[in-house]
């Protein structure tokens, strides 16, 4: 694990330290997203933007719940 620090500006911006940019392979114009877990914020690279970075999230849960069949069961319960 690597720890770096950055100072928050008066416009609420930070500069991502060079070591972090290098390790994540970030370049100017790249997207990142921030995950808030309690009092922690985790910075993750998001190559291709949020949609590309989040593709596949929840896939395991989707399979566990039965995929399309689970949606059908839920819809049937509405009637």
Backbone as CSV, one residue per row, in Angstrom:
resi,resn,N_x,N_y,N_z,CA_x,CA_y,CA_z,C_x,C_y,C_z
1,UNK,0.850,-1.182,0.000,0.000,0.000,0.000,0.890,1.237,0.000
2,UNK,0.458,2.232,-0.722,1.197,3.472,-0.830,0.332,4.608,-0.289
3,UNK,0.942,5.512,0.435,0.203,6.656,0.969,0.818,7.922,0.399
4,UNK,-0.023,8.797,-0.102,0.416,10.097,-0.604,-0.560,11.128,-0.051
5,UNK,-0.161,12.351,-0.059,-1.071,13.386,0.415,-1.194,14.486,-0.613
6,UNK,-2.333,15.176,-0.559,-2.585,16.292,-1.460,-3.355,17.353,-0.674
7,UNK,-3.132,18.581,-1.003,-3.778,19.686,-0.306,-5.018,20.127,-1.077
8,UNK,-6.102,20.333,-0.380,-7.346,20.808,-0.962,-7.237,22.316,-1.179
9,UNK,-7.498,22.775,-2.408,-7.407,24.210,-2.703,-8.687,24.918,-2.274
10,UNK,-8.685,26.238,-2.403,-9.887,27.000,-2.048,-11.038,26.743,-3.020
11,UNK,-10.757,26.086,-4.151,-11.802,25.680,-5.098,-12.144,24.200,-4.918
12,UNK,-11.711,23.609,-3.791,-11.983,22.202,-3.449,-11.388,21.224,-4.461
13,UNK,-10.230,21.550,-5.012,-9.555,20.682,-5.967,-8.271,20.154,-5.349
14,UNK,-7.832,18.986,-5.850,-6.538,18.451,-5.439,-5.755,18.086,-6.696
15,UNK,-4.455,18.028,-6.546,-3.596,17.502,-7.604,-3.217,16.094,-7.179
16,UNK,-3.430,15.138,-8.057,-3.073,13.756,-7.746,-1.552,13.651,-7.856
17,UNK,-0.894,13.244,-6.781,0.574,13.184,-6.802,1.100,12.296,-7.930
18,UNK,2.285,12.642,-8.439,2.885,11.943,-9.574,3.003,10.444,-9.332
19,UNK,3.382,10.040,-8.129,3.542,8.612,-7.830,2.207,7.872,-8.012
20,UNK,1.129,8.478,-7.574,-0.199,7.860,-7.702,-0.602,7.806,-9.171
21,UNK,-0.404,8.912,-9.900,-0.731,8.930,-11.331,0.035,7.847,-12.072
22,UNK,1.296,7.711,-11.751,2.144,6.713,-12.400,1.640,5.293,-12.094
23,UNK,1.360,5.012,-10.837,0.924,3.665,-10.453,-0.424,3.302,-11.040
24,UNK,-1.315,4.299,-11.206,-2.634,4.034,-11.791,-2.626,4.196,-13.307
25,UNK,-1.524,4.684,-13.859,-1.439,4.890,-15.301,-2.323,6.024,-15.789
26,UNK,-2.491,7.042,-14.961,-3.375,8.163,-15.307,-2.659,9.192,-16.164
27,UNK,-3.421,9.745,-17.102,-2.932,10.825,-17.944,-3.950,11.964,-17.897
28,UNK,-3.540,13.145,-18.305,-4.447,14.294,-18.343,-5.674,13.935,-19.185
29,UNK,-6.839,14.254,-18.684,-8.083,13.972,-19.399,-8.711,12.637,-19.031
30,UNK,-7.969,11.769,-18.320,-8.534,10.490,-17.889,-9.607,10.723,-16.823
31,UNK,-10.525,9.787,-16.738,-11.565,9.823,-15.717,-11.122,9.015,-14.512
32,UNK,-11.518,9.467,-13.346,-11.336,8.712,-12.107,-12.671,8.763,-11.368
33,UNK,-12.872,7.835,-10.467,-14.040,7.956,-9.613,-13.628,7.738,-8.178
34,UNK,-14.437,8.286,-7.282,-14.147,8.273,-5.859,-15.195,7.426,-5.163
35,UNK,-14.734,6.520,-4.328,-15.629,5.662,-3.565,-15.514,6.089,-2.109
36,UNK,-16.634,6.427,-1.488,-16.638,6.830,-0.093,-17.069,5.635,0.749
37,UNK,-16.192,5.218,1.654,-16.467,4.111,2.570,-16.250,4.625,3.979
38,UNK,-17.333,4.970,4.642,-17.214,5.547,5.986,-16.465,6.855,5.917
39,UNK,-15.333,6.905,6.600,-14.504,8.113,6.626,-13.388,8.076,5.589
40,UNK,-13.367,7.033,4.733,-12.308,6.887,3.734,-12.835,7.217,2.349
41,UNK,-11.951,7.743,1.521,-12.257,7.968,0.109,-11.222,7.187,-0.690
42,UNK,-11.698,6.371,-1.620,-10.814,5.571,-2.453,-10.887,6.116,-3.871
43,UNK,-9.746,6.451,-4.432,-9.646,6.956,-5.800,-9.367,5.771,-6.714
44,UNK,-10.198,5.613,-7.741,-9.999,4.518,-8.690,-9.920,5.082,-10.100
45,UNK,-9.064,4.476,-10.906,-9.000,4.905,-12.298,-10.253,4.393,-13.005
46,UNK,-10.726,5.151,-13.952,-11.928,4.793,-14.699,-11.644,4.941,-16.186
47,UNK,-10.824,4.029,-16.750,-10.501,4.155,-18.170,-11.764,4.105,-19.024
48,UNK,-11.900,5.058,-19.921,-13.075,5.094,-20.782,-14.275,5.753,-20.133
49,UNK,-14.119,6.265,-18.914,-15.220,6.921,-18.217,-15.929,5.984,-17.255
50,UNK,-16.929,6.516,-16.595,-17.664,5.767,-15.568,-18.321,4.516,-16.134
51,UNK,-18.961,4.610,-17.257,-19.684,3.456,-17.814,-18.730,2.296,-18.087
52,UNK,-17.606,2.577,-18.696,-16.641,1.511,-19.001,-16.043,0.936,-17.723
53,UNK,-15.753,1.800,-16.751,-15.140,1.338,-15.504,-16.095,0.513,-14.659
54,UNK,-17.389,0.786,-14.746,-18.355,0.067,-13.911,-18.979,-1.130,-14.629
55,UNK,-18.620,-1.345,-15.879,-19.152,-2.488,-16.624,-18.811,-3.775,-15.898
56,UNK,-19.807,-4.608,-15.677,-19.586,-5.890,-15.016,-19.799,-5.866,-13.516
57,UNK,-19.920,-4.675,-12.925,-20.190,-4.624,-11.493,-21.552,-5.264,-11.224
58,UNK,-21.617,-6.115,-10.279,-22.868,-6.781,-9.944,-23.153,-8.018,-10.772
59,UNK,-22.245,-8.384,-11.683,-22.480,-9.540,-12.551,-22.624,-10.821,-11.744
60,UNK,-21.798,-10.982,-10.717,-21.867,-12.187,-9.893,-23.211,-12.261,-9.161
61,UNK,-23.654,-11.154,-8.603,-24.957,-11.114,-7.933,-26.076,-11.413,-8.918
62,UNK,-25.988,-10.859,-10.125,-26.982,-11.110,-11.173,-27.092,-12.612,-11.447
63,UNK,-25.935,-13.273,-11.564,-25.941,-14.725,-11.800,-26.511,-15.476,-10.601
64,UNK,-26.116,-15.094,-9.393,-26.600,-15.760,-8.183,-28.117,-15.667,-8.051
65,UNK,-28.669,-14.542,-8.420,-30.109,-14.318,-8.272,-30.913,-14.915,-9.420
66,UNK,-30.255,-15.397,-10.444,-30.961,-16.058,-11.533,-31.133,-15.221,-12.777
67,UNK,-30.468,-14.071,-12.858,-30.501,-13.252,-14.071,-31.900,-12.820,-14.466
68,UNK,-32.226,-13.020,-15.724,-33.515,-12.582,-16.266,-34.670,-13.267,-15.540
69,UNK,-34.482,-14.516,-15.127,-35.537,-15.243,-14.425,-35.915,-14.527,-13.132
70,UNK,-34.949,-13.919,-12.455,-35.227,-13.171,-11.224,-36.094,-11.957,-11.521
71,UNK,-35.835,-11.296,-12.641,-36.646,-10.139,-13.037,-38.070,-10.597,-13.335
72,UNK,-38.194,-11.698,-14.038,-39.522,-12.243,-14.346,-40.286,-12.585,-13.065
73,UNK,-39.607,-13.219,-12.089,-40.258,-13.555,-10.822,-40.734,-12.281,-10.123
74,UNK,-39.913,-11.265,-10.131,-40.295,-10.008,-9.481,-41.511,-9.394,-10.170
75,UNK,-41.504,-9.365,-11.477,-42.641,-8.804,-12.222,-43.918,-9.601,-11.953
76,UNK,-43.804,-10.922,-11.892,-44.979,-11.766,-11.610,-45.540,-11.460,-10.243
77,UNK,-44.688,-11.097,-9.287,-45.170,-10.814,-7.922,-45.980,-9.521,-7.859
78,UNK,-45.888,-8.670,-8.872,-46.630,-7.415,-8.878,-48.101,-7.612,-9.182
79,UNK,-48.443,-8.727,-9.776,-49.832,-8.931,-10.219,-50.708,-9.472,-9.143
